[in-house]
Amino acid sequence: MINRPQRGQVIALSAAARTMGARLGMSQVQAAAAAPESEVLVHDPALTQRCWEEALEALDAASPAVESPRAGVAYLDLRGIPLTLEQQRERIARTLGAWPARVGIASTRLAAYAAARERRIVAPQEEAAFLAVQPLRLLGLHAEDQERLALLGVRRLGQLAALPGGGLARRFGAQALRWHALARGEDRTPLRPRPRHTTVAASAQAQEPIDRMEAILFACRGLIEQLAADLQRAGRRCARLELTLESERGEARRLRCEVASPTARAEVLLALVRARLEGVAEGREGAICEAVSGARVEAVRVEDGGIPLSLLAESRPDSETLQTALARVAGAFGEESLRRAEVREAFRPEGRFAYAPFDARSALASVERHRTASDTATQPSAHLRLLHERREIVVRLRRGVPCAVGDDEVVEVAGPWRTAERWWSEGSERDDYDVQTAAGTLLRIAREGARWYVLGSYA
């Protein structure tokens, strides 16, 4: 397959063409000379994308969650489906039908991708051994990083997994910790299902062909009102509108209208359609060059509708309005949810606030104080969000310094800071640290004796 009709280069090869001597990157002339009996196909990106969208729509019948990082690759969440692994694989193959696909099943993305290349099922207890023999290029590394690893003798995922993660991070940066985890069969990134495409459209056929602008707009008005009503019922908004006019000869003319601010208001959409039609009108007295026998309006791109509403309708609510809102909160989440934070004087961060019950009067007073303070205060670039209750964790040390929090490697450490509210009593001392993990999380942790705790995170 070549990337363009004229002076194209080879972007994909069959096994037979590779055996005859064709290689990726060759020109069309070079590939034809090396493999004269091979068939040459020209890649059509638009057609490929349409076919891939159809394949993803078909995969929706096999799993409720389908993630597609790029065209040609899809990951399905098969958890909770009461079928054996072999039955699930056959079901996916039947769903794809005529599409030539390679299906593999494993518990992580990388293992599933490697299993699909071999059309096999990898059981969880076999994944470590299966990944160990896979080539390093499955990680999708940059050529420079792959060459540097090859100089270290690392060409397989098993060889990468055997290296210490800290040494990799120091040599290749924080992203090497992810390579290391994937090579060990660890992937905690949740599946990101692709958004479902909702089609909202309305169409009509004219009893007799029309070519007058006002007549066409009158027909479009009814279609757009129907489209707007469907959008409002679905809680969606139109971000791009497409008008298709079909001539009496069967030819279709498509006019696309970009919506600056997504909306479901019929008058706004009609104004956009009117502007587009006036731009293509030809002849005298507003006539269209081709008589129209049918029209269709479609929201080709829709977004979530609605606007966020505040719990309180006014910026300065009265006590009755506030009390009504508090009653709704208590009814939905319970009386214990009606709490307010009080600031206290304390040496330790977690002792500087406490939760206490509040009513409408105290809430109004706190709102007024916050309003006055926010007029002059400046927001910090990052602030510490303390947990309601500290949580005990497992921390690994290297030379007395935290190097891992749970399963996450630590890439930066600040501290320790010794805190002691009651310096005269034993057991009140504590060492606080700020650590940044490989995942990018910034935490405040503390050590009391031999135990470690998470106090909060920065945001």
Buried (B, 14 or more C-beta within 10 A) or exposed (E): BBBEEEEBBBEEBBEEBBEBEBEEEBEBEBBBEBBEEBEBEEBEEEEEEEBBBEBBEBBBEBBEBBBBEEBEEBBBBBEEBEEEEEEBBEBBBEBBEEEEBEBBBBBBBBBBBBBBEEEBBBEEEEBBEBBBEBEBEBBEBEEEBBEBBEEEEBBBBBBBBEBEBBEBBEEBEBBBBBBBBBBBBEBEEEEEBBEEEEEBBBBEEBEEBBBBBEBBBEBBBBBBBBBBBBBBEBEBBBBBBBBBBBBBEEEEBEBEBEBEEBBBBBEBBBEBBBEBBEEEBEEEEBBBEBBBBBBBBBBBBBBEBEEEEEEBEEEEBEEEBBBEBBEEEEEEEEEEEBEEEEEEEEEBBBEBEEEEEBEBEEBBEBBEEEEEEEEEEEEEEEEBEBEEEBEEEEBEEEEEEBBBBEEBBBBEBEBBEEBEEEEEEEEEBBBBBBBBBBBEEBBBBBBBEEEBBBBBEBE
